Amino acid sequence: MECELTGFLEMECTRRMQRHHLVNKSRLRGNPEALAYCEANAWLFLSDVCSAHNGSRIADQVDARARLIRQKVELYGEEKVREGLEGLRALFRSSTEDLRLEALLAG
């Protein structure tokens, strides 16, 4: 398994892989339905990144998230990714404009 952020910011990857949540877990903790939705749709909301990218929080950067989402679009198609994101957005009461596909891709 290879880090999905290989080459990002020219950081050397480690061999130890971790599952990275594309939506910050602290944002999901207050919403158990949203957390369950993300875990049930791991194909979209979890990415395999090395401990160097994940532990340093580089994977949380806007540009890194955009790269990870682009990879999901390439693998699964724009429509499926959009539907998955919209399903998550429907579970929040507050504004979720930052979870729209266009916003995530814009970085």
BELLINPE-V383385 format. One record per helix or strand. SS is the DSSP state (h for helix, s for strand). FROM is the first residue (numbers start at 1). TO is the last residue. If there is no record, write none. Layout:
ss;from;to
SS;FROM;TO
SS;FROM;TO
This chain:
ss;from;to
h;8;10
s;17;21
h;25;29
h;32;40
h;42;45
s;46;50
h;51;55
h;58;60
h;62;76
h;78;89
h;97;99
h;101;106
